[in-house]
Amino acid sequence: MYATDILNRVQSLRGEVASLQDLNQTFAEISDPKPFAIHANGERRRRLKEILQELSALAKEKHP
């Protein structure tokens, strides 16, 4: 993967993380979340872990 590809991917992931953080903040403000909101929060947490793993893998790759 080339440096420009990596930068583009990181930028895309940063945008996704920002959106997930906004949704997590909204969830945190709900006093009595419904079961679907609890499920969605779990999905967001899983996606954040996936993003972290992807960023870690990108950091370990050798780049031309």
Biopython code that builds the backbone (N, CA, C, O; Angstrom):
import numpy as np
from Bio.PDB.StructureBuilder import StructureBuilder

atoms = [
    (1, "MET", "N", (0.854, -1.175, 0.000)),
    (1, "MET", "CA", (0.000, 0.000, 0.000)),
    (1, "MET", "C", (0.902, 1.240, 0.000)),
    (1, "MET", "O", (1.877, 1.300, 0.749)),
    (2, "TYR", "N", (0.584, 2.195, -0.815)),
    (2, "TYR", "CA", (1.383, 3.410, -0.915)),
    (2, "TYR", "C", (0.967, 4.445, 0.128)),
    (2, "TYR", "O", (-0.133, 4.392, 0.677)),
    (3, "ALA", "N", (1.868, 5.380, 0.385)),
    (3, "ALA", "CA", (1.644, 6.383, 1.428)),
    (3, "ALA", "C", (0.345, 7.157, 1.201)),
    (3, "ALA", "O", (-0.396, 7.410, 2.151)),
    (4, "THR", "N", (0.065, 7.534, -0.044)),
    (4, "THR", "CA", (-1.172, 8.289, -0.301)),
    (4, "THR", "C", (-2.402, 7.437, -0.010)),
    (4, "THR", "O", (-3.407, 7.940, 0.492)),
    (5, "ASP", "N", (-2.323, 6.136, -0.329)),
    (5, "ASP", "CA", (-3.438, 5.234, -0.031)),
    (5, "ASP", "C", (-3.646, 5.126, 1.475)),
    (5, "ASP", "O", (-4.777, 5.112, 1.960)),
    (6, "ILE", "N", (-2.549, 5.051, 2.196)),
    (6, "ILE", "CA", (-2.625, 4.946, 3.651)),
    (6, "ILE", "C", (-3.223, 6.216, 4.241)),
    (6, "ILE", "O", (-4.092, 6.152, 5.110)),
    (7, "LEU", "N", (-2.760, 7.358, 3.774)),
    (7, "LEU", "CA", (-3.297, 8.625, 4.274)),
    (7, "LEU", "C", (-4.794, 8.745, 3.991)),
    (7, "LEU", "O", (-5.558, 9.201, 4.841)),
    (8, "ASN", "N", (-5.200, 8.340, 2.806)),
    (8, "ASN", "CA", (-6.622, 8.381, 2.464)),
    (8, "ASN", "C", (-7.425, 7.446, 3.368)),
    (8, "ASN", "O", (-8.516, 7.797, 3.818)),
    (9, "ARG", "N", (-6.882, 6.254, 3.631)),
    (9, "ARG", "CA", (-7.585, 5.296, 4.481)),
    (9, "ARG", "C", (-7.669, 5.816, 5.919)),
    (9, "ARG", "O", (-8.715, 5.706, 6.558)),
    (10, "VAL", "N", (-6.587, 6.373, 6.419)),
    (10, "VAL", "CA", (-6.577, 6.919, 7.776)),
    (10, "VAL", "C", (-7.579, 8.064, 7.881)),
    (10, "VAL", "O", (-8.308, 8.165, 8.868)),
    (11, "GLN", "N", (-7.617, 8.915, 6.880)),
    (11, "GLN", "CA", (-8.574, 10.025, 6.885)),
    (11, "GLN", "C", (-10.008, 9.498, 6.907)),
    (11, "GLN", "O", (-10.855, 10.027, 7.626)),
    (12, "SER", "N", (-10.275, 8.470, 6.128)),
    (12, "SER", "CA", (-11.609, 7.870, 6.104)),
    (12, "SER", "C", (-11.961, 7.281, 7.468)),
    (12, "SER", "O", (-13.079, 7.450, 7.954)),
    (13, "LEU", "N", (-11.006, 6.592, 8.079)),
    (13, "LEU", "CA", (-11.243, 5.997, 9.395)),
    (13, "LEU", "C", (-11.438, 7.071, 10.459)),
    (13, "LEU", "O", (-12.247, 6.897, 11.370)),
    (14, "ARG", "N", (-10.714, 8.166, 10.355)),
    (14, "ARG", "CA", (-10.882, 9.274, 11.310)),
    (14, "ARG", "C", (-12.299, 9.824, 11.247)),
    (14, "ARG", "O", (-12.907, 10.113, 12.278)),
    (15, "GLY", "N", (-12.819, 9.966, 10.041)),
    (15, "GLY", "CA", (-14.194, 10.443, 9.883)),
    (15, "GLY", "C", (-15.196, 9.474, 10.477)),
    (15, "GLY", "O", (-16.169, 9.881, 11.112)),
    (16, "GLU", "N", (-14.955, 8.193, 10.268)),
    (16, "GLU", "CA", (-15.852, 7.180, 10.823)),
    (16, "GLU", "C", (-15.792, 7.183, 12.355)),
    (16, "GLU", "O", (-16.821, 7.063, 13.020)),
    (17, "VAL", "N", (-14.592, 7.319, 12.904)),
    (17, "VAL", "CA", (-14.435, 7.369, 14.362)),
    (17, "VAL", "C", (-15.160, 8.581, 14.931)),
    (17, "VAL", "O", (-15.820, 8.475, 15.964)),
    (18, "ALA", "N", (-15.048, 9.722, 14.279)),
    (18, "ALA", "CA", (-15.730, 10.933, 14.750)),
    (18, "ALA", "C", (-17.243, 10.724, 14.780)),
    (18, "ALA", "O", (-17.908, 11.135, 15.731)),
    (19, "SER", "N", (-17.780, 10.093, 13.755)),
    (19, "SER", "CA", (-19.218, 9.818, 13.714)),
    (19, "SER", "C", (-19.624, 8.857, 14.830)),
    (19, "SER", "O", (-20.649, 9.046, 15.485)),
    (20, "LEU", "N", (-18.807, 7.827, 15.034)),
    (20, "LEU", "CA", (-19.099, 6.864, 16.100)),
    (20, "LEU", "C", (-19.025, 7.526, 17.471)),
    (20, "LEU", "O", (-19.824, 7.216, 18.354)),
    (21, "GLN", "N", (-18.083, 8.424, 17.651)),
    (21, "GLN", "CA", (-17.972, 9.135, 18.928)),
    (21, "GLN", "C", (-19.199, 10.002, 19.182)),
    (21, "GLN", "O", (-19.693, 10.066, 20.308)),
    (22, "ASP", "N", (-19.690, 10.665, 18.148)),
    (22, "ASP", "CA", (-20.911, 11.471, 18.294)),
    (22, "ASP", "C", (-22.090, 10.591, 18.696)),
    (22, "ASP", "O", (-22.862, 10.949, 19.585)),
    (23, "LEU", "N", (-22.227, 9.442, 18.040)),
    (23, "LEU", "CA", (-23.315, 8.530, 18.374)),
    (23, "LEU", "C", (-23.163, 7.986, 19.793)),
    (23, "LEU", "O", (-24.152, 7.843, 20.511)),
    (24, "ASN", "N", (-21.940, 7.684, 20.195)),
    (24, "ASN", "CA", (-21.709, 7.194, 21.557)),
    (24, "ASN", "C", (-22.058, 8.257, 22.592)),
    (24, "ASN", "O", (-22.592, 7.939, 23.654)),
    (25, "GLN", "N", (-21.760, 9.508, 22.291)),
    (25, "GLN", "CA", (-22.095, 10.596, 23.206)),
    (25, "GLN", "C", (-23.616, 10.714, 23.354)),
    (25, "GLN", "O", (-24.130, 10.895, 24.457)),
    (26, "THR", "N", (-24.315, 10.611, 22.241)),
    (26, "THR", "CA", (-25.777, 10.655, 22.267)),
    (26, "THR", "C", (-26.317, 9.503, 23.112)),
    (26, "THR", "O", (-27.224, 9.691, 23.923)),
    (27, "PHE", "N", (-25.753, 8.312, 22.915)),
    (27, "PHE", "CA", (-26.184, 7.145, 23.694)),
    (27, "PHE", "C", (-25.952, 7.373, 25.186)),
    (27, "PHE", "O", (-26.799, 7.027, 26.009)),
    (28, "ALA", "N", (-24.813, 7.949, 25.530)),
    (28, "ALA", "CA", (-24.473, 8.190, 26.936)),
    (28, "ALA", "C", (-25.456, 9.147, 27.599)),
    (28, "ALA", "O", (-25.653, 9.097, 28.813)),
    (29, "GLU", "N", (-26.067, 10.013, 26.811)),
    (29, "GLU", "CA", (-26.994, 11.003, 27.359)),
    (29, "GLU", "C", (-28.415, 10.465, 27.547)),
    (29, "GLU", "O", (-29.254, 11.131, 28.152)),
    (30, "ILE", "N", (-28.683, 9.275, 27.035)),
    (30, "ILE", "CA", (-30.014, 8.676, 27.166)),
    (30, "ILE", "C", (-30.122, 8.059, 28.555)),
    (30, "ILE", "O", (-29.292, 7.236, 28.941)),
    (31, "SER", "N", (-31.143, 8.459, 29.300)),
    (31, "SER", "CA", (-31.279, 7.976, 30.683)),
    (31, "SER", "C", (-31.759, 6.527, 30.749)),
    (31, "SER", "O", (-31.355, 5.792, 31.650)),
    (32, "ASP", "N", (-32.603, 6.106, 29.826)),
    (32, "ASP", "CA", (-33.131, 4.746, 29.836)),
    (32, "ASP", "C", (-33.148, 4.218, 28.401)),
    (32, "ASP", "O", (-34.192, 4.228, 27.749)),
    (33, "PRO", "N", (-31.990, 3.754, 27.906)),
    (33, "PRO", "CA", (-31.923, 3.340, 26.494)),
    (33, "PRO", "C", (-32.761, 2.090, 26.215)),
    (33, "PRO", "O", (-32.873, 1.193, 27.051)),
    (34, "LYS", "N", (-33.331, 2.060, 25.044)),
    (34, "LYS", "CA", (-34.109, 0.911, 24.590)),
    (34, "LYS", "C", (-33.144, -0.206, 24.176)),
    (34, "LYS", "O", (-31.968, 0.054, 23.918)),
    (35, "PRO", "N", (-33.640, -1.446, 24.112)),
    (35, "PRO", "CA", (-32.755, -2.560, 23.740)),
    (35, "PRO", "C", (-32.048, -2.359, 22.392)),
    (35, "PRO", "O", (-30.887, -2.744, 22.251)),
    (36, "PHE", "N", (-32.724, -1.767, 21.403)),
    (36, "PHE", "CA", (-32.072, -1.557, 20.111)),
    (36, "PHE", "C", (-30.927, -0.560, 20.231)),
    (36, "PHE", "O", (-29.928, -0.671, 19.520)),
    (37, "ALA", "N", (-31.066, 0.414, 21.128)),
    (37, "ALA", "CA", (-29.991, 1.387, 21.341)),
    (37, "ALA", "C", (-28.799, 0.722, 22.013)),
    (37, "ALA", "O", (-27.650, 1.036, 21.702)),
    (38, "ILE", "N", (-29.067, -0.187, 22.924)),
    (38, "ILE", "CA", (-27.994, -0.920, 23.592)),
    (38, "ILE", "C", (-27.255, -1.792, 22.578)),
    (38, "ILE", "O", (-26.026, -1.865, 22.590)),
    (39, "HIS", "N", (-28.011, -2.448, 21.705)),
    (39, "HIS", "CA", (-27.403, -3.274, 20.654)),
    (39, "HIS", "C", (-26.555, -2.415, 19.711)),
    (39, "HIS", "O", (-25.429, -2.782, 19.375)),
    (40, "ALA", "N", (-27.093, -1.286, 19.291)),
    (40, "ALA", "CA", (-26.358, -0.395, 18.385)),
    (40, "ALA", "C", (-25.076, 0.109, 19.041)),
    (40, "ALA", "O", (-24.052, 0.258, 18.375)),
    (41, "ASN", "N", (-25.132, 0.368, 20.327)),
    (41, "ASN", "CA", (-23.939, 0.812, 21.038)),
    (41, "ASN", "C", (-22.873, -0.289, 21.026)),
    (41, "ASN", "O", (-21.689, -0.008, 20.844)),
    (42, "GLY", "N", (-23.289, -1.513, 21.216)),
    (42, "GLY", "CA", (-22.349, -2.638, 21.145)),
    (42, "GLY", "C", (-21.727, -2.767, 19.764)),
    (42, "GLY", "O", (-20.536, -3.049, 19.633)),
    (43, "GLU", "N", (-22.544, -2.559, 18.730)),
    (43, "GLU", "CA", (-22.037, -2.613, 17.356)),
    (43, "GLU", "C", (-20.998, -1.514, 17.115)),
    (43, "GLU", "O", (-19.978, -1.750, 16.467)),
    (44, "ARG", "N", (-21.260, -0.324, 17.634)),
    (44, "ARG", "CA", (-20.302, 0.775, 17.479)),
    (44, "ARG", "C", (-18.997, 0.452, 18.180)),
    (44, "ARG", "O", (-17.919, 0.717, 17.648)),
    (45, "ARG", "N", (-19.086, -0.113, 19.357)),
    (45, "ARG", "CA", (-17.870, -0.483, 20.099)),
    (45, "ARG", "C", (-17.066, -1.531, 19.338)),
    (45, "ARG", "O", (-15.839, -1.458, 19.284)),
    (46, "ARG", "N", (-17.761, -2.510, 18.747)),
    (46, "ARG", "CA", (-17.065, -3.526, 17.940)),
    (46, "ARG", "C", (-16.379, -2.884, 16.737)),
    (46, "ARG", "O", (-15.247, -3.231, 16.400)),
    (47, "ARG", "N", (-17.073, -1.946, 16.094)),
    (47, "ARG", "CA", (-16.484, -1.285, 14.923)),
    (47, "ARG", "C", (-15.255, -0.469, 15.325)),
    (47, "ARG", "O", (-14.263, -0.445, 14.597)),
    (48, "LEU", "N", (-15.316, 0.193, 16.471)),
    (48, "LEU", "CA", (-14.153, 0.950, 16.935)),
    (48, "LEU", "C", (-12.957, 0.029, 17.170)),
    (48, "LEU", "O", (-11.824, 0.399, 16.864)),
    (49, "LYS", "N", (-13.197, -1.155, 17.703)),
    (49, "LYS", "CA", (-12.113, -2.124, 17.893)),
    (49, "LYS", "C", (-11.539, -2.572, 16.550)),
    (49, "LYS", "O", (-10.325, -2.720, 16.410)),
    (50, "GLU", "N", (-12.413, -2.789, 15.560)),
    (50, "GLU", "CA", (-11.960, -3.175, 14.225)),
    (50, "GLU", "C", (-11.090, -2.075, 13.613)),
    (50, "GLU", "O", (-10.062, -2.357, 12.998)),
    (51, "ILE", "N", (-11.511, -0.825, 13.786)),
    (51, "ILE", "CA", (-10.747, 0.299, 13.253)),
    (51, "ILE", "C", (-9.378, 0.356, 13.916)),
    (51, "ILE", "O", (-8.370, 0.572, 13.243)),
    (52, "LEU", "N", (-9.336, 0.166, 15.215)),
    (52, "LEU", "CA", (-8.060, 0.161, 15.939)),
    (52, "LEU", "C", (-7.144, -0.932, 15.409)),
    (52, "LEU", "O", (-5.949, -0.701, 15.224)),
    (53, "GLN", "N", (-7.686, -2.112, 15.165)),
    (53, "GLN", "CA", (-6.889, -3.204, 14.617)),
    (53, "GLN", "C", (-6.380, -2.868, 13.219)),
    (53, "GLN", "O", (-5.232, -3.161, 12.885)),
    (54, "GLU", "N", (-7.226, -2.260, 12.410)),
    (54, "GLU", "CA", (-6.806, -1.891, 11.057)),
    (54, "GLU", "C", (-5.700, -0.840, 11.089)),
    (54, "GLU", "O", (-4.725, -0.935, 10.344)),
    (55, "LEU", "N", (-5.852, 0.157, 11.950)),
    (55, "LEU", "CA", (-4.811, 1.184, 12.071)),
    (55, "LEU", "C", (-3.503, 0.575, 12.565)),
    (55, "LEU", "O", (-2.426, 0.955, 12.106)),
    (56, "SER", "N", (-3.592, -0.349, 13.479)),
    (56, "SER", "CA", (-2.401, -1.026, 13.987)),
    (56, "SER", "C", (-1.713, -1.808, 12.867)),
    (56, "SER", "O", (-0.489, -1.777, 12.741)),
    (57, "ALA", "N", (-2.506, -2.508, 12.058)),
    (57, "ALA", "CA", (-1.943, -3.263, 10.938)),
    (57, "ALA", "C", (-1.289, -2.320, 9.921)),
    (57, "ALA", "O", (-0.213, -2.615, 9.401)),
    (58, "LEU", "N", (-1.936, -1.195, 9.642)),
    (58, "LEU", "CA", (-1.348, -0.231, 8.710)),
    (58, "LEU", "C", (-0.017, 0.300, 9.236)),
    (58, "LEU", "O", (0.928, 0.494, 8.471)),
    (59, "ALA", "N", (0.049, 0.530, 10.533)),
    (59, "ALA", "CA", (1.281, 1.062, 11.129)),
    (59, "ALA", "C", (2.420, 0.052, 11.050)),
    (59, "ALA", "O", (3.586, 0.440, 10.988)),
    (60, "LYS", "N", (2.097, -1.229, 11.051)),
    (60, "LYS", "CA", (3.131, -2.276, 11.034)),
    (60, "LYS", "C", (3.599, -2.623, 9.626)),
    (60, "LYS", "O", (4.667, -3.212, 9.459)),
    (61, "GLU", "N", (2.815, -2.266, 8.612)),
    (61, "GLU", "CA", (3.169, -2.587, 7.226)),
    (61, "GLU", "C", (4.401, -1.800, 6.795)),
    (61, "GLU", "O", (4.664, -0.698, 7.276)),
    (62, "LYS", "N", (5.146, -2.402, 5.873)),
    (62, "LYS", "CA", (6.261, -1.677, 5.252)),
    (62, "LYS", "C", (5.701, -0.979, 4.025)),
    (62, "LYS", "O", (4.951, -1.567, 3.246)),
    (63, "HIS", "N", (6.075, 0.280, 3.866)),
    (63, "HIS", "CA", (5.530, 1.096, 2.799)),
    (63, "HIS", "C", (6.649, 1.582, 1.893)),
    (63, "HIS", "O", (7.731, 1.942, 2.358)),
    (64, "PRO", "N", (6.372, 1.589, 0.570)),
    (64, "PRO", "CA", (7.397, 2.077, -0.377)),
    (64, "PRO", "C", (7.612, 3.566, -0.265)),
    (64, "PRO", "O", (8.435, 4.127, -0.988)),
]
sb = StructureBuilder()
sb.init_structure("model")
sb.init_model(0)
sb.init_chain("A")
sb.init_seg("    ")
for serial, (resi, resn, name, xyz) in enumerate(atoms, 1):
    if name == "N":
        sb.init_residue(resn, " ", resi, " ")
    sb.init_atom(name, np.array(xyz, "f"), 0.0, 1.0, " ", f" {name:<3s}", serial, name[0])
structure = sb.get_structure()
